[in-house]
Each structure stands twice: as C-alpha cells, then as structure tokens.
Amino acid sequence: MSQYQAPIEDICFNLFDVWHLNDYWQQQSELQQQLDTDTAKAIVEEAAKICEQQIAPFSMLADHQGVTLQGTEVTVPAHYHAAYQSLCEGGWTGLSGDVAYGGMGMPKALSMMVDEMLCSADIAFSLYPGLTAGACVALLQHASEDIKSVYLPKLYSGEWSATMCLTESHAGTDLGIMRTTAKPQDDGSYKLNGSKIFITAGEHDLTSNIVHLVLAKLPDAPAGSRGISLFIVPKYLPANTNTNNGTVRNGVAVGSIEHKMGINGSATCVLNFDNAVGYLIGQPNRGLACMFTMMNYERLSMGSQGLGAAERAYQNALAYAKDRLQGRETEKDASKAEPIIVHADVRRMLLNIKAMNEAGRTFGTWVASLLDKAKYDNCQQSAAIANLLTPVTKAFMTDQGFSACVTAQQVFGGHGYIKEWGMEQLVRDARIAQIYEGTNGIQALDFMQRKVIADQGKVLSALLATIRSEINSHTFTHSTVLLTYITKVEQILALLLTQDSRSQNGNAYDFLNLVSYILYGYMWYKTSLALDGNKHSANFIAAKTETATYFYQRILPKADGYVAILQQSPTVMDNIAIDQF
Amino acid sequence: MSQYQAPIEDICFNLFDVWHLNDYWQQQSELQQQLDTDTAKAIVEEAAKICEQQIAPFSMLADHQGVTLQGTEVTVPAHYHAAYQSLCEGGWTGLSGDVAYGGMGMPKALSMMVDEMLCSADIAFSLYPGLTAGACVALLQHASEDIKSVYLPKLYSGEWSATMCLTESHAGTDLGIMRTTAKPQDDGSYKLNGSKIFITAGEHDLTSNIVHLVLAKLPDAPAGSRGISLFIVPKYLPANTNTNNGTVRNGVAVGSIEHKMGINGSATCVLNFDNAVGYLIGQPNRGLACMFTMMNYERLSMGSQGLGAAERAYQNALAYAKDRLQGRETEKDASKAEPIIVHADVRRMLLNIKAMNEAGRTFGTWVASLLDKAKYDNCQQSAAIANLLTPVTKAFMTDQGFSACVTAQQVFGGHGYIKEWGMEQLVRDARIAQIYEGTNGIQALDFMQRKVIADQGKVLSALLATIRSEINSHTFTHSTVLLTYITKVEQILALLLTQDSRSQNGNAYDFLNLVSYILYGYMWYKTSLALDGNKHSANFIAAKTETATYFYQRILPKADGYVAILQQSPTVMDNIAIDQF
C-alpha cells in the first residue's frame, strides 16, 4: 500500500474557493477571532500529519491484530493508544466542541475534513473519537446543565469516550419494539436493564471511562417509537454530581464482541445493562428525537467514511497503476511493458473514482457548511437543505465509497485480492458504512418520505430552482447538459408526488441515486466556477476541468438509467406472492 | 445461514423447457443412448445431494480453517477430503470427460449446472475439481496420445488433480513478458526453471499427484506472447511413460501460500520450478493458444461461480427476509413487527437478485449448449456465438454475482456484516471471480476487439438480427421494449465501428454491460415462451411471468444509462496527463 497523503490542496480548494467559507467565518462573531484561512489550513495540516504518520501506516496492522476480549476487558490494537493520545493532546477530540465546555468551537465544515482524513487513515480507529463527538452534540443540545458540566469537558478532552446504544438483537431499524427498561428511582436517577448489540466502542482500553447514551423504555411508555427515552449511563459513575471523576463501577458490562467482515480494530460489543444507573436526557418518551441529533451527526460522518476509504483506495490504485508494468500502448518492443495507467480501461476505472471522490468532497463540504449556517445564523433555509441532504450524504457517499474501493481493488488485478496489498481491507472496511447508522435502504425511505414527500417536494424543488437559476446566471461548458438533467429530476418528482406511498417507497432507492448524480453535477459546476488562474496552478485547473468533462460525459449519463426505471411503476413487486420469491 | 437447496426445478426448466436440450441430445449419436430427460434430472439430483449435504453446510468452517502450509505440504480444510472422495466415487470429477479415457461424456450444458451447485456450496472447494476439468479439456485437444493415455484417466477419476500455471510476479495479463524457461533435453523432455504465483490448488493433500500445465519460454523463443509454450509438469513423474503411477518426485514445490480476501479453503500457491521435468503440449511457441482452450473453459466456470454465489446469497437473504420481524406495513399494533419481506425496498433488493440470477442461469445454459453444438455437430455458427459470449459470461455473470452477494448482505442489515451469518463470506468469495482468469476489464477488451470489432460486428449483428426475428415471429408482452433496446445496441455498435481502437477500448466495459442487459432481456423472452400450463404449476408460471415484468420494467431500463454514456466519446480520458490524476 502506498503512503497516504492527505488531499490538503483539494480540501482547502473546497473550503475557500468553492464554498468561500473563510468569508463566511469572518462574518460570524463566534468564529472571526479564531478562524481565518491560515488557521484553517494549519488545522488541516496538523490533523493530516497525525493521520499520515501515526494512523495510516498501521491500519493493516490494526486489521490484523483486531480487538480482543478477556473477561470484561477489551484490548484495542496496540498502536491505537499513542495515536489516540496524540488526538487528545492536540485537542482534536474536541475540535467541534462548544468552547463553554472546553471544546475548540470549530465549524462542522472544518471538522468534516478532519473526519475524512481520519477515515482514510483507518475507519476502525476513527470510530472511537467519532462517536464521542456525535454524543457530545446530543448532550449539548438535550442534557441538563449538571450533566453537561460533568461530561462534556471529559469527552471533549478525550479522557472519556462515548457510545450510542440503540440496537437490540430483535430490534434494529424498528427501535419501537426494543425491550430495555429504565425504572425511575427516588433520587431522580433510573435503573436500566436489558441488552444492546452492535455497540461500537462499547468497551475498550483507550479511555478511563465510557459514557453510554442508551435508549430504553419507561414503565408506562406507550408502544412503538413514541415510547422511547434517552439515558446517559457511564461505565464509571462520578462519585457525586459535583465531581467529574468517574469512580463507582456501574452495572454495564460487555457480554461479547462481534467477529466482523472488517473494521476489526473497532470493538463492536454486546452490552448488558444490569440495574445500571442512568440519567434521563431530554423529555421522557422523546428519546428518539434526542438520539437523532447524534444520529444525524453520525450520518454525515458516514459520508466521510465512504469518501475517506475511497480517497485512500484511489491513492493506492493510482500509485499501482503508475508503477505496475503490463502490456503496451505505444511501446513496440514486445519484451517491454508500460505502466498500466496508459490503458484506456485502467483510466476509466481511475477517473470514475477520481470524479466521484472529488465531487463527494465538494458535496460533504457543502452539507457541513449548511449545518454551520443553520447553527451560527439560525438560517432555516440552510437547515432545511441540510436536512434534505443528510440521507443523500449517508447513502450515496457510502455506496460510492464502497464502489470506489472495489474498483480500485480491481486496478490491482490478482494482487488486489491478496491481503498484503491492503486493498481488500479497504473494501471490507468501507462496506459497513452502507449498513450501520440506518441502512442505505432506510436512508432512501427517509429521503423519499420525510424529506421529499412530506413537504410535497418543496425544499427539493426550491433547491433545484436555485441551481437552475445559478447556472443561468453563470453559464459554463456543461450548462445545457446539467439543466437537462435538472428538468428530468423535476419531471420524476412530479410523477412521484402523484403516487401512493407504497410506490414511492419502491422508487425511493433509485430516486435517491438519481438526485445524487444530479447534485454531484452541481458540485462539478461549483468547482468549475471556482477555478482561477491567479490562485491555482495550470495543472490543477486542467485536472479539474477535464475531470469535470469526464463526469458530465461518462458518469452523469448513468442518470438516464434511473430516469428510465422511475418512469415505470414499481407496483410489479407486489404482484409476486411471498411463496413465489 | 439457511440450508442450501439446489434450484433443481429451475435447472431442469432451463435445460428442457427453455433450450429443449433433451431433444438435441436425442439427435446426437454420442449422447442419445445414455442421456435423456430422466437421466439428466437424476444426475442433477445426485450432484445436488452432495452439494447440499456434504459441502454447503461446512463452507463457513472451510473459510475459518483455511489452508495451512507446513514445510512443503499444504493441508486443506478437513472435511474437503470426504467431500472430494464422494465426487470421485460418483464419477463427478470426470462428468464431462471423454469416454475414451474414462470420462462420463456428458455435455457442457449439464456439467455447467453441476458447476453452479458446487459453487453455491463452496467456491473454494469447487476449484479443486474445476481446474482439473479445465486442464483435461486442454490435454484432450492438444496433448499427444501418450500423454492423454497416462494422464486423462487419473484426472477424470479424480485420483490426480491439475493446475494452470500462467502468472508470474511481474507478468499477469501480460504473459508475453514471463521469465520461466524450458530447456530441451536429449530424451525429448524439458527442464523448467522459474517461479509462478497465484496457482490455485498448486499444492494440497486431496490427491496423490498434481499435474501442472505450465507456460514457459523455449531458449530461442520470440519475444512477447508468440514465444510461449505449454508444458505438462507433474508433481510426481510416472516411472516410465507406460505406467500411470506417479512415483518420482519432480522439481516443483510450493514456496508459500497467499493470504487472501476470501476463498480461504483454496490453496493459492507460489510454485517454484527447479529443473522440473516437463513435456511439451502442442506446438512450440503456440502454448498460449493451447492454454486458452483451458482458459476459455475456466471463463465459463467463472460465470458459474458468480451465479452460484448469487444463488446461495439469494436463498439466505430470502430466508432472512421471511424470518426477520422489523417494522410493519399492514399491522396496526406498534408493538408487533412483520417480516421485512413486506417492505418495498426489501422486495426491490430481492427481486433485483432473483431476476438477474434466473436470467443468468438461462444465459449460462445457453452458452454451454452452444459449446455442445460446436462440439457434437461442429456447428460453426454456434461456435462463433459461444466465442462472442465467453467474455460476457465471465465478466457480466461475475459482476452480477458479486453485486447480488452485496445486495443480499444488505438485506441482513447489521447482521450481514457479522461473520456468523455467512453473508460476508459470500461477498469475499464472489469477489475473486471478477479478477482471476483475466480481469473483467480484460474480458471487456476481448469482447470489444477480438469478438466484435475484429469481424466488424458481424457475429453480434447476426445474433441481434436473429433475436429480432424470433421476437417478431413469436411476440410476447414485452416485445416492443426489447426490440427498442436491440435497436439501441445496433446504433451504438454502428457508432463503435467508426471509432479508433483507443476509443473502442475506452468504451469496452460499458458496451459489454449494455449488450449483457439486452441479452438478459432475451433470456427472459425465452423464459416467457417456455412457460406451459400443462407442465408447470400456476405458482411457477406466475413467479416467472412477474419476475420477467420486473426485469423489463425495473432492471432493463438501466441500459439507457449505458446507451447515454456510449453516445459520448471517451477521449476525454486522454486529456488528463498522468501527473493530473
């Protein structure tokens, strides 16, 4: 595997030239003092160093070592300790945390870039700080001041880590049927009993305490998802609420760890709650909404996982394609071979990855910046678009990430299948992001019903209208093509709005894909506008310009397949009886 | 994982009702005495028993145990011995072998069905008999009578096994630059020196001898692929050419075994040849052509690997979807959940797999029957179409097989990522078939240049014309749709014929996919014609009819994406300099 090099130039291009985030940051009172272009770049470069030097070189070792369970103790790969310590010491674990509790207060657009690099370096490792950051978002928004003051500083500093405990063996997507219970105690606390599975970082030896955010049911809870409450259940309880040292062992313990396809450095635990002491977060029976604050944060991070793995896979495949001598295009001597990057089909594979990765990075930066605008300006329009795009980020970026890893593995031929090259690990690791935090099928349903149909397509239509208006104001080489596809999406949207919900659900996955390809077209439009001969090298401009053309000519037309499918009704799926499958 | 059940009904439907192979067999003097519908069905059922009972239940164990190397001995998973013995005792190892040398003389259409079942049961296991069968085809066609009489009986009986030794560490696709040498000896034999990698079943403890078919270069060989010769190099040399007992250890030994993403029960070896004694097969410097006899056989078997894994994955996903309770469509009680097969998006996933698997089985049977017609009738037209379709079988069926496994894994949600459910193994195992025996990118180039462009699209055009004529003679519900797509392929073909070879190569992969989808449409046409209320149950007919509709409405339209891509020139790929990637 080649040495990972963080794509710093492209990250800065997206932050500053495509999305002009420095200008935005300078308008925000909370950011203008501490964040300008140079600071942001320095932050990216420092994070890149840790990823490149302390994490990425050992990701195959982490896969090989995996995690081990002895008794109730879980051991992570040995080098994770030093790498995690570096994250803590640099303040990276609190990068986007609230300054009032010791966080660095950086915007999501910046922390998402760091997420991508961490995921390129080692997805399994990235989950330890990643889940903590998500939990902090939920606590900050929903927890009491007492809880926040005890837990947030320890979580931001990385001294403690956090989990999200949702799934039970019989209840994954359908959380409403969960069985874990929480019984109110006289002192205002709760006693939790039950068992949770698939708990990432549920037990490990990286931190002195682990804080579980747990969904459970109160005794009088209504049936279904409206009867779920959220609790904070630390592994070690602070001795009293005024100290923030966890000292008393709580009734939560790991039962077993899962043996998985990949992300072997991540401890995926069964956690048993046996009269574990917990504290309610938010309102009774409103826990799912609180947890979704964290879940939505995680869903964006999933996009970073897809992109991170795809970027690493691309770098490896590119290095191999330049190095591997096989066949010839211009060489006449049959005993001499040329690097395989000269072959048309190898270029097809590399460009398919490159064009989607770079659009993905632009897309991720966009969605993160919308969340920032929702937070700092309380901009409802930005919040609505971020809400619309969250399932797209999760599903499309992870599907594309996996696909990119598979394609990059293919560039290696037989060597791609051998463990020592590291490509098969990227495929195994990237696969999970399509599954967890709500499968991509669930994302598609969320997109279709909650994000599109619920408001009769209003937010999506407005977004498409804005894009059309932008393109009409500032045309570019591929304006006509992109406008044509926007019209196609609008026509399909109009058709979907006439359908019953069953048909809409049957169309959800293909519609999410259709919209995603067109939005990636919009990303290449924004990229094209941002190219400036005074700021960028001729090589950079040429690469972006031609990759954009490749996207419009050789990738975007895939959307025609989705259009053609969506023009047909999916009702045939219900003509097949269960015993005819 | 659910218990594998061989799809005997669908296999027989394809053999007898879709392709009427019993009628064909009865017209062949070599087959009519020994093969009728009942015999064929009995053969399929007997093979199914071994696959269902002796191989499939232990495939996860085989993955877990893997192969081990101690010194120069390789040990396969323990239960492989009994399963392999059953294959030998039943004559399965010589199923398609020539009767003159102890084979059973069965047609390819039948042995391909057995291949599929073996691959469903355990791809890694299937490779041991699979490579032997391929080697026998090459030996039968190219070896001297002396060689054939010594080796074929032992290989057909399964007492010995065989390998194909092509790849070297620096030479995979580009075999012309290989370095292994063969030096002529006074007794007519050769001494081989060199090292080969990725040798499937290169060393193992299933058979008493292993026969290597090795590509090497003679001292005076011309450079490139026209300077390669084929040799037979047994692990144990027969004491003299008149005995067929291998007794003298030859100078070939395993150097190491590869650690792979999957097919862990298959021993993938580095083989070192140190003055190994070999015998020339076929003409000097014409070895590549001889080896391609075997390679083409293997490429069809790759199709069976894709289909076999996909069938197993489908059965598992279907069982899970019927069993797993999550969410509700008609149930009103929020505390009760329904099987996930009620959900539209789960049906989408299952039907995408089912429609492609069944078309794939029809397709594989077709290609195999064309090979049979080329063999028994010396039918040049059938041979030409089989030749055209070989890379399609290899590439499209393995791409679809992998995709089906990934989709089936997705049906399981988080459980699909956990080893104990077996789905992640299917994904890992199916992945290799896209890579070995010529990567799928190489298949696409072969299809484009050697199979389509070389004859100016003549065979492909004739095939499309035949299909159109068939549809016009016997119309069916989806005639118009299918005819429209055939016209689209013809238009793209006309366009390709005007392009330079560089553009054609850039278009190769997408064109192979386009043609494949349309041919799968033809398969569903043939299926629809074969449904007969007197022979098939109403359930069977309904399932096929609705799945066909699903294919035409929800899968075939994907072809529009490929059409749209192919209407654009791929030359943009060459506008990007290597340092701009």
Interface residues (C-beta under 8 A of the other chain):
Chain A: T167 H170 A171 G172 T173 D174 G176 I177 I197 F198 P222 A223 G224 S225 R226 E258 H259 K260 M261 G262 L318 K322 L325 Q326 G327 D333 A334 S335 K336 A337 I341 H343 A344 D345 V346 R347 R348 M349 L350 L351 K354 F402 V406 Q409 Q410 G413 G414 G416 Y417 I418 K419 E420 E424 V427 R428 R431 I432 Q434 I435 Y436 T439 N440 G441 A444 L445 R502 N505 G506 A508 Y509 N539 A542 A543 E546 T547 T549 Y550 Q553 R554 I555 P557 K558 A559 D560 G561 Y562 V563 A564 I565 Q567 Q568 S569 P570 V572 M573 D574 N575 I576 A577 I578 D579 Q580 F581
Chain B: T167 H170 A171 G172 T173 D174 G176 I177 I197 F198 P222 A223 G224 S225 R226 E258 H259 K260 M261 G262 L318 K322 L325 Q326 G327 D333 A334 S335 K336 A337 I341 H343 A344 D345 V346 R347 R348 M349 L350 L351 K354 F402 V406 Q409 Q410 G413 G414 G416 Y417 I418 K419 E420 E424 V427 R428 R431 I432 Q434 I435 Y436 T439 N440 G441 A444 L445 R502 S503 N505 G506 A508 Y509 N539 A542 A543 E546 T547 T549 Y550 Q553 R554 I555 P557 K558 A559 D560 G561 Y562 V563 A564 I565 Q567 Q568 S569 P570 V572 M573 D574 N575 I576 A577 I578 D579 Q580 F581
